[in-house]
Amino acid sequence: MCSLKLGRRHFWACFLQASSSFEVKDSSGKVCIIADLTVAFSVEYRVSGQKELVHFFLPQNASVDSQSSCGKDNASHPVLVLDFGAGHSLSLNFSESADKYQVEELVFHYNLSDATLFPNSSTVGMKTVSHKSVIQAHMGTKYRCINSKHINMKNANVTFSNVTLEAYLTNGTFSVNKTECAEDMVSTTTMAPTTPKQTTGQVPTAGPTPTSSPPNPTVGKYNVTGPNGTCVLAYMGLQLNVTYPKKDEKMALELLNFIPQNTTSSGRCDNTSALLNLTFEKTRVIFQFALNASAEKFFLQGVSVSTTLPSEAKNPKFEASNNSMSELRASVGNSYKCSSEENLQVSDQALLNVFNVQVQIFKIDGDKFGPAQKNPQNFSTRIRVMNRTETSELCCVQIAGISILS
């Protein structure tokens, strides 16, 4: 699958871009790396002080750069460098250890001087972001991952999907055996809520219960009071998704719905920022909001989560955070509202889903929301898509009621 993020929603739109195939050969013409994959990018940049978010794909006419290499013994490691557009590139740096090989580091170079992708950018020139990758496979096997793997970096996200990849090839073609990614073989469990303490004694906590899909969480109502009255007002249903390795090395997924009546809230605020701290049983979520004073808008800047995973987890204590968000935005005095599910990517392992959200920070009149600035299910937006021959804008396509206009 290939994940496409429109505004603040994710939609599956595999038909937008087919996967591309690339090879790296040594000086004798022997193939040492093969990669067949789809890559989607989202980059945040500034236009006149405002944050803009652009989405595009790795085009099928991307080329293997001359810096790509099969490596030389212990002197260097294999690397696949893909060039595309006006000076953009994506590098996969490989290494091996014992009986495994991995993409040790992912490096994304993008050119803010490219007015086609980044129109009216306040900053020009090259930017470089990198990430220690979690792509790993056994030697002599191909790495296979159909589902999306999200890599979060500063001001940029890279999403891989429909990937078949192998390095350190010996026969010049993909191996028959494969190593599947965690996203393709994840099992699902949810933690059954513990019963709150009663005056007659404590009821034991129930263990993990298998489930196919949990119901949508109940909407809770939360607020934070500051020196000048209510400074945070939030209505939303919360669901935390955490992918984790078990002691047997298999992967599992915990889905936890917050129960409002069993959730405690706290927080603080000043003139330019606000914190909303929600605790449900052994799970805590902290929302960090900020004010863009020049634009008179508030937005969600960061989310931190901490929880205790089931005893089967290799590391039961889990923490993750993302402090480079720009979500749930609205003008001061107004509220942000969205009636559908929104996905907040906290880390590679953690996703926070919010349902039927309405939130307002600062300038709250009485404990009532101001006029709602909605994130509607039907809206028009533009996505810049790198096609086979050039950067262009996609023709009108209807996806779940959303028009993508050329």
N, C-alpha and C positions, 0 to 999 in steps of 0.2 A: 504494500500500500504506500501511497505518497500523501503526506499530510500537507495541507495548504492552509495557512492561517489568514483569514480575512478579517480585518479589524481585530477583534479579540476572540473570534470563534475559530474552531478547527473544522474543516470539511474534508472528506475523502474525495479526491478528484484525480484518480490515477490516469484518466484519459488525457490529461493536459500535457503530459510529458512522458515519452517512452524512455526506457533505460538506455544508457550508452556504454559501449565496450571500448576498452583501452588495453594496450600491451606495452611492456617494457622489455627490450632485448639487449643482450650484451654485444660486445664488439664482433662476435662471430655470428650474430643473428639468432642466437638461442633465446627463447622467451623465458623470462624469470618471474614476471608479474603479469597477471591478468585480472582486470577489474570490469565487471558488468554491473552498473548501478545507476540509480536515480538520485540526484542530489537537489534539494531545495534550500534556498538561502532566505533569510530575513535579516535586514540590516537597519538599524536605527541611526539616523543622522539629523543634523539640525538645519533648519531653514529660518533665518531671521529670529533666532532664539527659541523657536518652536521645534519640538521633536516630531520627525516624520518616520514612518516605517515603510520600507519597500520590500517586496517579495519577488524573487526570480529563481529560475532553475539553471542548473548546469546545462548548457546547450549541447546538442548532439554533435555540433561541429567543434567542440572543444578539442584541443590538441595536446599530445604528450610533449611536454617541454624537454629540451635537450639536457636539462639538469637532472632528469630522471636517470636512474642508474640501478644496476643489479648489485652494486656494492663490490668491494674488493677485500676479500678475506676479513681481517680484523680492522682494516684501515677505514672502511666506511660500510654503511648499511644500505640495503635497497631503499629506493625512494621513488614514488610516483608523483610527478608534478603535472597538473592539468592547467593549461592556459585557456582563457576565454575572454571574450569581450575586449574592452579597452584597458588592458593591463591587469586584469583580475587573474588570480590563480588559487588552486587548492592543492596542497601537498600532503601526501600520506607517507610518513616516515616509518619504515618497518624495522623490527629487531627480532631476535630469536633468543629463547632461553629454555634450556633443557629440551623438552619434546614439544614446545609450543612456539608459535610466532605471533606477533601482534603489531597493530598499528600503534607504535609507541607515542607518536605525536601527530596531531592534525594541525596544519597551519593554513590559515585563510588570509590571503592578501587581496584587498579591494581598493579601488581607485575612486576616491570621492570627486576627482576631476571629471569623471565620466558623467556628463550632463544628461545622457540618455537614461541611465539608471538612477542618478541622484540629482535631479533638476534643482537648481537654485540652492545647492548646498553652501552653507556658510563656511565650510572648511573644504580645502582642496588637498590633493596629494594622496599618497599611499597610506593605508592603515593595515596593520598586521595584528591578528589575534591568533591564539593557539590554545590547544587543549590536549591534555594527556588522555589518549583515547582508551576506550574499554573494548575495542574490537580485538578479539583473540581467537585463535584456532589451533588445533593440534597439527604438528608437522605432517605433511603428506595428506592433508585433507583440505578441502575448499571451505571457506567461511560462507555460510548461507543465512540471509536474514530477509524475509519477506516483509515483515512489519516495520514500522518506522522506528528509527533510533535517533533521538534528539540530542544534539550536542550544543550546550549553551556556553557562549563566550561573551566577553565584554562588548556590548552593543551589536552583537551578531549571533544568530542561531543557524546551525547547519543541521538539516534533517536528511538522513540516509534512508532509502527504502529499496526493496526489490534488489538486494545486493547479493552477488556471487563474486567472491574475491579469493585470490590465492597468491601467495608470495613463496619464494624459495622453490620454484617449480623445478622438477628434474626431467620431465618428459615433454615440456613445452605446451602442455594442455591441462585443463582442470582435472583434478583427481576424482576418482569415482566416489570415495568416501567424503563425508562432509561433517563439519562442526556447525550445529545450529546455534543461533543466537538466543539469548535469554528471552527476548521479546516473542519469539516464535514458539517457545515451549513452556511458557509460564503457566503455573497452576494457580487457582484462585481460592482464597479463603477470606472470610470476614470474621472479625472478632464480635462475638455475641456480647451485647452490653452487659456490664455488671449491674446488679440490682443495688440501688442506693442503700445506705445504712438505715435500718429501722430501729425504733425504740426497743423492740423485743430482741434484737440481736442482728448479726450480720449474715446475709445470705452468701454462700460461696460463689465465687466467680465462675461463669461457664467457660469452657474451652473453645478453641476455634471451631467454626462450623462451616463445612463446604457449602458453596452456593454458586449459582450460575450468574446472577446479577442482582445486586441489592436494590431496594426501592430508592427513589429519590429522597434526599434528606428533607426533614421538616424545616421550614423557615423559622429562624430565630430572630428575636429583636434585641439589639444590643446598643448601648450608648456609653459615652464617656463624658464626664462633667469636668469642666475647667473653672478657673477663677471667674469667667464671665458667663457661666452657664454651660449648656450642652455644646460640645465641640465636635463630637462624633456621634452620628446616628446611622445605624446600619441594620437593614433587614436582609437576611440571606440564609439559604440552606448550604451546609458545608459537608463536603465529602473528601477525605484524604485517601489518595492511592499511593502506596509505597511498594515498589518492587525490591525484593531482597533475596540474597543467597541463603539457602538452608545449610544445615550442617552436612547434609549428604551431597552438597554442591549443586543441587537442583535449585531452580528459581521459583519463587512464590510471590503472590501479590496480595497485600492486605488492603481491603476496602473498608474504611471506617466512616460511618455517618455520625455527625455530631447530633446529639439529642438536646435541644435547647433548654428544656427544664432541668437538665443535669449539667449544663454548661455554665461556668462562672466567667464573668467579664470584668476587666479592669483596664486601666490605661492612663494616659496623660497627654497634655497638649500644650503648645506654646503658640507664638504668633505665626510660625512658619511650618510646624510639623505636628503630627499627632500619632499616637500609638494606640492600637486596640489589641488587647491581650485576651484570648479566649482559651479556656482550659476545660477539657472534657476527659474525665477519668485520668489516664496516664498520657494524654496527648495535649500538647499546647501549640497554638498557632498565634503568631504575632503579625499584625498588619501594620506597616509603616507608611503613613501618608505624608505627602509634602505639598507645599504651596509654591506655585510659580507666580510670584508677586507681579512681575511685569505683564503677564498674560491674564492675571486674575483667575487662574484655574488651579484646582486641586487634583491630585492623582495618587494612585497607589504606587509607591516607589519600591517597596520590598515586602517579602513574606519570609518568615522563619518558622520552621516546624520542628518539633521534637516529640518523640513517642517511644513507647516500649513495644517492640515486636513480639510475636509469639515465641515460645521457648525453642521452637524448631529453627529459629533464625541463627545464623552463624554469629552475628553481632546484634543482640536484642536491642541495645540502645541505639536509636537512630536520630540524627540531627541533619538538617539541611536548610539552606537559605539562598535567596536570590534578592540582591539589593540593587538591581539595575532594571527594574520594571518601569513601565509607563502605562498603567492600566487604570480602568474605572475613572476616566477623566471627565470633569464637568466644570463649568464656571462657578466661581464662588457665589453663594446665595442660591444656587440651584442644586439639584440632586442628580446623581447618575442612576439610571434604571435600565435593567435588562431582564426580560421575562424568560429567557432561555438559558441553557447551561453555558457557563464560561469556564475555560480551562487555564489555570495559572501554573506555568512550569516553574517549579521550585528548584529542581535539580534533575540529573539524568534518571534518578530513582524515584523522585517524588513529584506528584501532580496534585494540586488542590483544585477541586471543582466547586464552583459556586453556582447556586440555583436561585432564580427569581430574586436577584440582588437589587436593592435600592440603598444607596449610601450617600451621605452628605457630610462634608467636613467644613467647619468654620461657618460663621454667619447663619446659624440655625435659629429660626424664630420660634421661640417656645418649644417644644419637642415635636415640631412638625416639619416635614420635608418641604423644601422649596420646589419650584417648578422642575419637572423631570426632564432631563436631557437623555433621551432613550437611545439604546443600541438596538434598533429594530431588527426583526428577522428578515424584512424585505428592504433592501437598500442597494444603492448603486455604488460601486467602488472600482478603482483601477488597480490592476496588477500588471507589473512589467514582467514579461516572460521572455527569456532568451530562447529563441526558436532555432531551427536548424541552420539558418544562414545569417541571422542578424538579431539584434535586440528589437523587439516589437511589442505592441500591446495586443493582447488577446481579443479576438472578436467576441461578440456577445454570446455568452453561454449561460444557461440557467442552471444553477446548482442550489437545490433545496430552497427555492424561492429567492435566490440572490442573483442579481444581474451583474455580470462582469462585462463592462462596456469597452469597446475600442475607442 
